Amino acid sequence: MTELRHPKWEERLNAFAESAATRPYKPGQWDCLLMPAAAVKAVTGKDYGRGHRGKYTTAAGAALHLKRMGFDSPLALLDSLFPQKPIGFAQRGDLVLCKTESGDNPGVCMGEFALLAGEEGPLRASIDLWLKAWAIGEQHADLPKKRKRK
C-alpha cells in the first residue's frame, strides 16, 4: 500500500528544497539516491534512506551497495519501490528521472523543474529533460466533518 502524503507535505517539501540548496554532494550522505529519499521523507514521513546512509563513500561503493541489495542500478531500486506514472502527470513531490550531463539521475519534481543532487551543488532539470516519473504518496484526503445531530 502506498503511503499517504503528510497533511503538511507542501510546507515540508519547501523546507526540504531550502535545505537542499546548501547541502554539498557526498556519496553515502547526500547523493543521487539519498537526496530523493530525503524528499520522499518530507512528503510522506517514510525514510527510505534509513539504514543506507554512511554505507558507502564512493560511486563504486554505492554500486556495490545496490548490488548487495539485489539491484543493478538506482533505476531498478526506484522501480521496485514506487509506481511509475506518466511524466506529464508528475506533481510536486513525485520523483523523476532526468537526463543530465553526467547521465540519468533521479530528482524530485518541484513543479516546472526537478531538483537533483549534483556533484557541484544542486541541479535543476526542466521537464523536457525528464525521462520517467514515479508517484510518491497518495494525496491526503480531508474527510468531511461530521455534523452534530440535534
N, C-alpha and C positions, 0 to 999 in steps of 0.2 A: 504494500500500500504506500502510495506517495504521501509524504508529509504535507501538512497544511503550511501555508506561509504564515509567519508570525503576524499577529494583528498590527504590529508596528514595523513591518518589514521595510517599508519605504524609508522611514527615518533611519533604520539600522543599515540599509543599503547605502544611503547617503553618507553616513558616518564611516562605513567601510571604505567608500571611494575617497573620502578625505584622508583617511589614514594610509591608503594605498599610494597616495601621491608622494609620500615621504619615505616609503619603505624601500630599502635597497634590495636588489636581486641577490638571493643567497640560496643555492641549492640545499634542499632539505629543510629550509625555513620559510622562504618566500620565493617560489618559482612557478613554473607554468602549470603545476597542478595544485600546489598548496595555496596559491593566491585565489584561484577559483573555489577551492574548498572553503576558504575564509568568507567568500561571497555567499556561498550556499549556507554557511552557518549564520550569516547576517539575515538571510531571507527566511530560513526555516528553523534555525536554532540547532540543527543537527550538524555535528562536527565530523565531516568525512576525513579531515586531516589528522584526527586523533590517532595516535599510535604510529604515525608516519613521519612526523616532524623529527629531525635530528637523526634519521636512519641512514642518511647518505649526505655527502658533501660535494659531490661532483656529478656531472651529467652521466658519466659511466656508472657511478654508484646508483643513480636514480633508475637507469635502465636495468641494472641488476636487481634492485628492489622490486621493480614492476615484474620482472621475470620470476622472482621468487613467489610473488603473489599469483602467478599464472597468467600474466598479461604481457603481450609483446609490444605494446605501445600505450601511451596515455589515452589515445583514442579508444582502444579496446576496453580500458578501465572505465572511461566515461560512458561508453555504450552499455556496459554491464550494470551501471548504477542508475542511469536516468533515461526516461523515454525520449526518443527523438521527436522533433516537431518540425514543420516546415519553417525555413528561415524567415519568411515573411510574417510568421505568427510569433516570432520571438518577442518577448516583452522584457521590460526591465527586471533584472534578477535572474533571468534564464542564462544558461551557459551557451556559448557559441564557439565554433572552431573557426579561426581566422588565418588567412594566408598572410604571412609576414616574410620579411627578407631572410629570416633565419629558419623558415619552414612553417609548417602549420601548427598553430598554438591555440590552446583554449583560453577563453576570456569570459568576462561577464557582460551581458547586454545592459547598457545604460540608457537605452532609447535609440538615438540616432547613431551611436557608436558603441563599440565594445572596449572595455578596459582590460589590458593584458599586462602581465609581469614581463618586463623587458630587462635584458642584462644592463642596459644603460639607464634604466628607470622605467616608470610605467609608460605603456604604449596605448594609443587609441587606434582602433581599426574601424573604418566606416563600413556600412552594411554591404557595400559592393565587394568587400574582401571576406565576407562570411561564407563558409563552406557547408556548415552544418549547425543545427541548434538542438539543444536539449531542454526540456521543460523542468523547471525547478519548483517544486511545491505547487499545490493547488491553491487557488485563491481562497482566502479566508472569507467565508460567507457569514455576514452578520445575520443572525437569526432574528426574526421579528419579535418584538417584546410582547409578552402576554398581557392582555388586558385584564384588569381586575374585575371580577364579577361583582355585580351589585346585589 
